Structures are given as structure tokens and as C-alpha cells.
Amino acid sequence: MHYTQRLKELREDHDQKQESIALELNITRQQYQLYESGKRKLPIDLLIKLCKYYNVSSDYILGFTNEQQTKWNIKNNININYGKVEMK
């Protein structure tokens, strides 16, 4: 699913209008409409604000998962050394 569809779905599921989401993001309704329609790419800072507003993960908005919340479970000790992951 493309993130523009997720943006619209989330907004409609929360019974919000584009104007109210734009106010939350401190942008105009016209700017938000461009992001939701895919005519302009959504900046990372606005993605973060939308994740916090809707209480969902960025993976959900971006369409990488259908789970709204990411469930992290670290079972091993992991070191990251200059970009290389080492399992202990």
C-alpha cells in the first residue's frame, strides 16, 4: 500500500478533515492535500509528527507492515561496530 493511501485512511478512520491535520502539522490544507494526493513527497519531519499524532509506526504509514505498532523484541546482545552488526 502506498503511504498516500495510508494517510487518507488514517485521517478518515479518525474522523478528521484535511484542515485539522494541516493545523496539527502547522501547514496549510493545500500543502497537506499535496502530500495526501502524492503530488508532493512527505518530509520526514511531518512523517514523525503524523506517527505521533496517530500513535502508529512509520513502517505502518509507509506501507512496510499492516501492524500499526511495531513490536520490538531484542533477544540477543547486539553490537553495531562501524555499520556492521555483531551478535554476541
N, CA, C and O atoms as CSV, one atom per row, in Angstrom:
chain,resi,resn,atom,element,x,y,z
A,1,MET,N,N,0.848,-1.180,0.000
A,1,MET,CA,C,0.000,0.000,0.000
A,1,MET,C,C,0.891,1.239,0.000
A,1,MET,O,O,1.879,1.289,0.732
A,2,HIS,N,N,0.556,2.219,-0.799
A,2,HIS,CA,C,1.317,3.459,-0.871
A,2,HIS,C,C,0.980,4.343,0.329
A,2,HIS,O,O,-0.152,4.351,0.812
A,3,TYR,N,N,1.973,5.082,0.797
A,3,TYR,CA,C,1.762,5.880,2.004
A,3,TYR,C,C,0.657,6.922,1.850
A,3,TYR,O,O,0.042,7.316,2.841
A,4,THR,N,N,0.398,7.374,0.625
A,4,THR,CA,C,-0.671,8.365,0.448
A,4,THR,C,C,-2.033,7.768,0.798
A,4,THR,O,O,-2.898,8.449,1.348
A,5,GLN,N,N,-2.209,6.493,0.474
A,5,GLN,CA,C,-3.459,5.811,0.837
A,5,GLN,C,C,-3.572,5.677,2.353
A,5,GLN,O,O,-4.650,5.846,2.922
A,6,ARG,N,N,-2.439,5.370,3.005
A,6,ARG,CA,C,-2.445,5.232,4.461
A,6,ARG,C,C,-2.776,6.563,5.131
A,6,ARG,O,O,-3.509,6.597,6.119
A,7,LEU,N,N,-2.236,7.658,4.593
A,7,LEU,CA,C,-2.519,8.971,5.178
A,7,LEU,C,C,-4.018,9.257,5.140
A,7,LEU,O,O,-4.604,9.704,6.126
A,8,LYS,N,N,-4.619,8.996,3.999
A,8,LYS,CA,C,-6.050,9.246,3.855
A,8,LYS,C,C,-6.859,8.323,4.758
A,8,LYS,O,O,-7.802,8.758,5.418
A,9,GLU,N,N,-6.482,7.034,4.784
A,9,GLU,CA,C,-7.176,6.058,5.633
A,9,GLU,C,C,-7.121,6.458,7.104
A,9,GLU,O,O,-8.137,6.455,7.799
A,10,LEU,N,N,-5.928,6.802,7.564
A,10,LEU,CA,C,-5.768,7.196,8.974
A,10,LEU,C,C,-6.618,8.420,9.294
A,10,LEU,O,O,-7.300,8.467,10.318
A,11,ARG,N,N,-6.567,9.406,8.406
A,11,ARG,CA,C,-7.345,10.627,8.635
A,11,ARG,C,C,-8.835,10.313,8.702
A,11,ARG,O,O,-9.531,10.783,9.603
A,12,GLU,N,N,-9.323,9.528,7.760
A,12,GLU,CA,C,-10.749,9.200,7.731
A,12,GLU,C,C,-11.148,8.310,8.908
A,12,GLU,O,O,-12.232,8.476,9.467
A,13,ASP,N,N,-10.279,7.364,9.288
A,13,ASP,CA,C,-10.566,6.496,10.434
A,13,ASP,C,C,-10.664,7.283,11.739
A,13,ASP,O,O,-11.343,6.862,12.675
A,14,HIS,N,N,-9.986,8.422,11.795
A,14,HIS,CA,C,-10.028,9.272,12.984
A,14,HIS,C,C,-11.031,10.420,12.831
A,14,HIS,O,O,-11.044,11.367,13.617
A,15,ASP,N,N,-11.869,10.305,11.796
A,15,ASP,CA,C,-12.916,11.310,11.531
A,15,ASP,C,C,-12.367,12.735,11.507
A,15,ASP,O,O,-12.927,13.649,12.114
A,16,GLN,N,N,-11.267,12.894,10.794
A,16,GLN,CA,C,-10.639,14.206,10.683
A,16,GLN,C,C,-10.725,14.721,9.257
A,16,GLN,O,O,-10.812,13.942,8.308
A,17,LYS,N,N,-10.700,16.021,9.118
A,17,LYS,CA,C,-10.646,16.657,7.814
A,17,LYS,C,C,-9.205,17.069,7.537
A,17,LYS,O,O,-8.395,17.169,8.458
A,18,GLN,N,N,-8.893,17.303,6.282
A,18,GLN,CA,C,-7.547,17.720,5.926
A,18,GLN,C,C,-7.136,18.988,6.681
A,18,GLN,O,O,-5.972,19.146,7.049
A,19,GLU,N,N,-8.092,19.885,6.907
A,19,GLU,CA,C,-7.796,21.131,7.606
A,19,GLU,C,C,-7.269,20.881,9.015
A,19,GLU,O,O,-6.319,21.533,9.448
A,20,SER,N,N,-7.880,19.943,9.728
A,20,SER,CA,C,-7.466,19.694,11.111
A,20,SER,C,C,-6.087,19.037,11.171
A,20,SER,O,O,-5.303,19.333,12.072
A,21,ILE,N,N,-5.783,18.147,10.219
A,21,ILE,CA,C,-4.462,17.528,10.191
A,21,ILE,C,C,-3.416,18.580,9.821
A,21,ILE,O,O,-2.327,18.606,10.394
A,22,ALA,N,N,-3.745,19.433,8.875
A,22,ALA,CA,C,-2.827,20.508,8.484
A,22,ALA,C,C,-2.517,21.412,9.675
A,22,ALA,O,O,-1.373,21.830,9.857
A,23,LEU,N,N,-3.523,21.712,10.479
A,23,LEU,CA,C,-3.293,22.520,11.687
A,23,LEU,C,C,-2.327,21.827,12.635
A,23,LEU,O,O,-1.443,22.475,13.195
A,24,GLU,N,N,-2.479,20.527,12.823
A,24,GLU,CA,C,-1.581,19.757,13.690
A,24,GLU,C,C,-0.145,19.810,13.176
A,24,GLU,O,O,0.804,19.828,13.960
A,25,LEU,N,N,0.004,19.833,11.853
A,25,LEU,CA,C,1.326,19.837,11.238
A,25,LEU,C,C,1.872,21.244,11.040
A,25,LEU,O,O,3.018,21.419,10.627
A,26,ASN,N,N,1.047,22.247,11.337
A,26,ASN,CA,C,1.421,23.656,11.170
A,26,ASN,C,C,1.723,23.991,9.705
A,26,ASN,O,O,2.689,24.687,9.393
A,27,ILE,N,N,0.860,23.471,8.815
A,27,ILE,CA,C,0.949,23.759,7.385
A,27,ILE,C,C,-0.460,24.110,6.898
A,27,ILE,O,O,-1.426,24.017,7.654
A,28,THR,N,N,-0.565,24.508,5.647
A,28,THR,CA,C,-1.884,24.822,5.094
A,28,THR,C,C,-2.590,23.543,4.646
A,28,THR,O,O,-1.951,22.512,4.436
A,29,ARG,N,N,-3.903,23.620,4.502
A,29,ARG,CA,C,-4.663,22.482,3.996
A,29,ARG,C,C,-4.193,22.124,2.596
A,29,ARG,O,O,-4.119,20.946,2.246
A,30,GLN,N,N,-3.875,23.133,1.794
A,30,GLN,CA,C,-3.422,22.888,0.428
A,30,GLN,C,C,-2.107,22.102,0.424
A,30,GLN,O,O,-1.923,21.201,-0.395
A,31,GLN,N,N,-1.195,22.445,1.338
A,31,GLN,CA,C,0.062,21.702,1.419
A,31,GLN,C,C,-0.217,20.250,1.809
A,31,GLN,O,O,0.333,19.324,1.212
A,32,TYR,N,N,-1.074,20.059,2.816
A,32,TYR,CA,C,-1.375,18.702,3.246
A,32,TYR,C,C,-2.025,17.902,2.117
A,32,TYR,O,O,-1.715,16.726,1.928
A,33,GLN,N,N,-2.913,18.533,1.377
A,33,GLN,CA,C,-3.590,17.859,0.274
A,33,GLN,C,C,-2.573,17.372,-0.756
A,33,GLN,O,O,-2.744,16.297,-1.330
A,34,LEU,N,N,-1.525,18.145,-0.995
A,34,LEU,CA,C,-0.480,17.732,-1.933
A,34,LEU,C,C,0.254,16.487,-1.430
A,34,LEU,O,O,0.611,15.619,-2.226
A,35,TYR,N,N,0.481,16.393,-0.120
A,35,TYR,CA,C,1.126,15.203,0.446
A,35,TYR,C,C,0.198,13.989,0.359
A,35,TYR,O,O,0.623,12.894,-0.011
A,36,GLU,N,N,-1.064,14.199,0.701
A,36,GLU,CA,C,-2.021,13.084,0.704
A,36,GLU,C,C,-2.308,12.588,-0.708
A,36,GLU,O,O,-2.573,11.402,-0.903
A,37,SER,N,N,-2.260,13.476,-1.689
A,37,SER,CA,C,-2.528,13.074,-3.077
A,37,SER,C,C,-1.285,12.523,-3.769
A,37,SER,O,O,-1.382,11.957,-4.858
A,38,GLY,N,N,-0.113,12.683,-3.142
A,38,GLY,CA,C,1.117,12.196,-3.743
A,38,GLY,C,C,1.748,13.156,-4.732
A,38,GLY,O,O,2.707,12.799,-5.416
A,39,LYS,N,N,1.224,14.368,-4.816
A,39,LYS,CA,C,1.786,15.359,-5.732
A,39,LYS,C,C,3.053,15.996,-5.168
A,39,LYS,O,O,3.830,16.615,-5.894
A,40,ARG,N,N,3.244,15.832,-3.865
A,40,ARG,CA,C,4.466,16.294,-3.207
A,40,ARG,C,C,4.874,15.232,-2.204
A,40,ARG,O,O,4.026,14.645,-1.532
A,41,LYS,N,N,6.176,14.984,-2.105
A,41,LYS,CA,C,6.677,13.959,-1.181
A,41,LYS,C,C,6.586,14.455,0.263
A,41,LYS,O,O,6.850,15.622,0.555
A,42,LEU,N,N,6.212,13.555,1.140
A,42,LEU,CA,C,6.060,13.867,2.557
A,42,LEU,C,C,7.431,13.959,3.219
A,42,LEU,O,O,8.191,12.991,3.196
A,43,PRO,N,N,7.758,15.114,3.811
A,43,PRO,CA,C,9.047,15.242,4.502
A,43,PRO,C,C,9.086,14.395,5.782
A,43,PRO,O,O,8.056,14.130,6.402
A,44,ILE,N,N,10.286,13.985,6.154
A,44,ILE,CA,C,10.479,13.137,7.330
A,44,ILE,C,C,9.924,13.798,8.589
A,44,ILE,O,O,9.299,13.121,9.405
A,45,ASP,N,N,10.136,15.101,8.767
A,45,ASP,CA,C,9.660,15.748,9.992
A,45,ASP,C,C,8.142,15.673,10.110
A,45,ASP,O,O,7.612,15.554,11.215
A,46,LEU,N,N,7.444,15.742,8.990
A,46,LEU,CA,C,5.982,15.623,9.033
A,46,LEU,C,C,5.557,14.171,9.241
A,46,LEU,O,O,4.549,13.906,9.895
A,47,LEU,N,N,6.318,13.235,8.690
A,47,LEU,CA,C,6.049,11.811,8.931
A,47,LEU,C,C,6.135,11.515,10.427
A,47,LEU,O,O,5.282,10.820,10.980
A,48,ILE,N,N,7.154,12.039,11.065
A,48,ILE,CA,C,7.324,11.830,12.503
A,48,ILE,C,C,6.145,12.412,13.277
A,48,ILE,O,O,5.619,11.770,14.186
A,49,LYS,N,N,5.732,13.620,12.922
A,49,LYS,CA,C,4.583,14.247,13.593
A,49,LYS,C,C,3.320,13.428,13.399
A,49,LYS,O,O,2.534,13.275,14.334
A,50,LEU,N,N,3.109,12.893,12.185
A,50,LEU,CA,C,1.925,12.083,11.914
A,50,LEU,C,C,1.959,10.773,12.700
A,50,LEU,O,O,0.926,10.319,13.194
A,51,CYS,N,N,3.123,10.174,12.817
A,51,CYS,CA,C,3.262,8.951,13.622
A,51,CYS,C,C,2.869,9.213,15.066
A,51,CYS,O,O,2.154,8.418,15.676
A,52,LYS,N,N,3.332,10.321,15.607
A,52,LYS,CA,C,2.999,10.680,16.986
A,52,LYS,C,C,1.512,11.014,17.119
A,52,LYS,O,O,0.862,10.608,18.082
A,53,TYR,N,N,0.986,11.749,16.154
A,53,TYR,CA,C,-0.426,12.150,16.205
A,53,TYR,C,C,-1.350,10.932,16.177
A,53,TYR,O,O,-2.287,10.836,16.969
A,54,TYR,N,N,-1.079,10.011,15.265
A,54,TYR,CA,C,-1.934,8.829,15.117
A,54,TYR,C,C,-1.500,7.662,16.010
A,54,TYR,O,O,-2.205,6.658,16.112
A,55,ASN,N,N,-0.344,7.798,16.651
A,55,ASN,CA,C,0.219,6.749,17.505
A,55,ASN,C,C,0.418,5.446,16.712
A,55,ASN,O,O,-0.011,4.369,17.126
A,56,VAL,N,N,1.079,5.590,15.567
A,56,VAL,CA,C,1.404,4.443,14.718
A,56,VAL,C,C,2.878,4.517,14.347
A,56,VAL,O,O,3.514,5.559,14.504
A,57,SER,N,N,3.416,3.409,13.854
A,57,SER,CA,C,4.815,3.383,13.429
A,57,SER,C,C,4.952,3.978,12.028
A,57,SER,O,O,3.997,4.024,11.253
A,58,SER,N,N,6.161,4.428,11.733
A,58,SER,CA,C,6.433,4.924,10.385
A,58,SER,C,C,6.340,3.787,9.368
A,58,SER,O,O,5.945,4.006,8.223
A,59,ASP,N,N,6.706,2.572,9.789
A,59,ASP,CA,C,6.575,1.416,8.892
A,59,ASP,C,C,5.128,1.214,8.461
A,59,ASP,O,O,4.864,0.825,7.323
A,60,TYR,N,N,4.199,1.477,9.364
A,60,TYR,CA,C,2.784,1.338,9.025
A,60,TYR,C,C,2.375,2.391,7.995
A,60,TYR,O,O,1.757,2.065,6.982
A,61,ILE,N,N,2.717,3.644,8.253
A,61,ILE,CA,C,2.346,4.702,7.314
A,61,ILE,C,C,2.996,4.458,5.951
A,61,ILE,O,O,2.368,4.665,4.913
A,62,LEU,N,N,4.246,4.019,5.961
A,62,LEU,CA,C,4.964,3.811,4.702
A,62,LEU,C,C,4.564,2.535,3.973
A,62,LEU,O,O,4.993,2.309,2.842
A,63,GLY,N,N,3.752,1.703,4.607
A,63,GLY,CA,C,3.234,0.515,3.947
A,63,GLY,C,C,4.122,-0.708,4.041
A,63,GLY,O,O,3.906,-1.681,3.318
A,64,PHE,N,N,5.135,-0.681,4.932
A,64,PHE,CA,C,6.004,-1.842,5.096
A,64,PHE,C,C,5.358,-2.930,5.946
A,64,PHE,O,O,5.773,-4.088,5.899
A,65,THR,N,N,4.354,-2.561,6.716
A,65,THR,CA,C,3.651,-3.516,7.564
A,65,THR,C,C,2.194,-3.102,7.680
A,65,THR,O,O,1.845,-1.942,7.457
A,66,ASN,N,N,1.355,-4.053,8.029
A,66,ASN,CA,C,-0.048,-3.748,8.291
A,66,ASN,C,C,-0.324,-3.633,9.787
A,66,ASN,O,O,-1.454,-3.380,10.203
A,67,GLU,N,N,0.725,-3.823,10.592
A,67,GLU,CA,C,0.609,-3.662,12.045
A,67,GLU,C,C,0.855,-2.204,12.387
A,67,GLU,O,O,1.890,-1.646,12.023
A,68,GLN,N,N,-0.086,-1.583,13.084
A,68,GLN,CA,C,0.072,-0.166,13.393
A,68,GLN,C,C,1.208,0.111,14.368
A,68,GLN,O,O,1.836,1.168,14.304
A,69,GLN,N,N,1.476,-0.825,15.265
A,69,GLN,CA,C,2.554,-0.669,16.239
A,69,GLN,C,C,3.638,-1.696,15.966
A,69,GLN,O,O,3.350,-2.878,15.774
A,70,THR,N,N,4.877,-1.246,15.950
A,70,THR,CA,C,5.996,-2.169,15.801
A,70,THR,C,C,6.269,-2.807,17.146
A,70,THR,O,O,6.339,-2.126,18.169
A,71,LYS,N,N,6.420,-4.103,17.135
A,71,LYS,CA,C,6.714,-4.831,18.367
A,71,LYS,C,C,8.178,-5.243,18.328
A,71,LYS,O,O,8.562,-6.155,17.596
A,72,TRP,N,N,8.985,-4.561,19.124
A,72,TRP,CA,C,10.416,-4.859,19.183
A,72,TRP,C,C,10.668,-5.857,20.286
A,72,TRP,O,O,10.141,-5.724,21.391
A,73,ASN,N,N,11.461,-6.841,19.990
A,73,ASN,CA,C,11.815,-7.847,20.978
A,73,ASN,C,C,13.278,-8.221,20.753
A,73,ASN,O,O,13.596,-8.980,19.838
A,74,ILE,N,N,14.150,-7.694,21.576
A,74,ILE,CA,C,15.574,-7.973,21.438
A,74,ILE,C,C,15.908,-9.159,22.324
A,74,ILE,O,O,15.773,-9.093,23.546
A,75,LYS,N,N,16.345,-10.243,21.698
A,75,LYS,CA,C,16.626,-11.473,22.431
A,75,LYS,C,C,18.114,-11.677,22.658
A,75,LYS,O,O,18.501,-12.426,23.555
A,76,ASN,N,N,18.948,-11.033,21.869
A,76,ASN,CA,C,20.390,-11.218,21.962
A,76,ASN,C,C,21.067,-9.883,22.210
A,76,ASN,O,O,20.505,-8.821,21.942
A,77,ASN,N,N,22.262,-9.955,22.716
A,77,ASN,CA,C,23.077,-8.752,22.796
A,77,ASN,C,C,23.631,-8.484,21.415
A,77,ASN,O,O,24.163,-9.384,20.766
A,78,ILE,N,N,23.507,-7.251,20.966
A,78,ILE,CA,C,23.954,-6.898,19.625
A,78,ILE,C,C,24.890,-5.700,19.726
A,78,ILE,O,O,24.585,-4.724,20.412
A,79,ASN,N,N,26.008,-5.773,19.055
A,79,ASN,CA,C,26.920,-4.647,18.938
A,79,ASN,C,C,26.888,-4.157,17.506
A,79,ASN,O,O,26.863,-4.962,16.575
A,80,ILE,N,N,26.888,-2.869,17.320
A,80,ILE,CA,C,26.998,-2.302,15.996
A,80,ILE,C,C,28.348,-1.589,15.951
A,80,ILE,O,O,28.577,-0.613,16.665
A,81,ASN,N,N,29.229,-2.092,15.104
A,81,ASN,CA,C,30.587,-1.598,15.035
A,81,ASN,C,C,30.860,-1.101,13.609
A,81,ASN,O,O,31.035,-1.901,12.689
A,82,TYR,N,N,30.896,0.204,13.437
A,82,TYR,CA,C,31.123,0.813,12.129
A,82,TYR,C,C,30.163,0.270,11.076
A,82,TYR,O,O,30.574,-0.073,9.968
A,83,GLY,N,N,28.885,0.195,11.429
A,83,GLY,CA,C,27.858,-0.241,10.492
A,83,GLY,C,C,27.703,-1.731,10.366
A,83,GLY,O,O,26.812,-2.195,9.654
A,84,LYS,N,N,28.554,-2.513,11.043
A,84,LYS,CA,C,28.453,-3.974,10.993
A,84,LYS,C,C,27.782,-4.468,12.276
A,84,LYS,O,O,28.168,-4.077,13.378
A,85,VAL,N,N,26.800,-5.308,12.125
A,85,VAL,CA,C,26.092,-5.860,13.282
A,85,VAL,C,C,26.793,-7.134,13.719
A,85,VAL,O,O,27.025,-8.040,12.918
A,86,GLU,N,N,27.126,-7.190,14.996
A,86,GLU,CA,C,27.780,-8.385,15.543
A,86,GLU,C,C,26.900,-8.958,16.648
A,86,GLU,O,O,26.544,-8.256,17.595
A,87,MET,N,N,26.559,-10.214,16.524
A,87,MET,CA,C,25.746,-10.888,17.537
A,87,MET,C,C,26.673,-11.489,18.588
A,87,MET,O,O,27.709,-12.064,18.253
A,88,LYS,N,N,26.306,-11.357,19.841
A,88,LYS,CA,C,27.095,-11.970,20.924
A,88,LYS,C,C,26.466,-13.240,21.380
A,88,LYS,O,O,26.984,-13.897,22.282
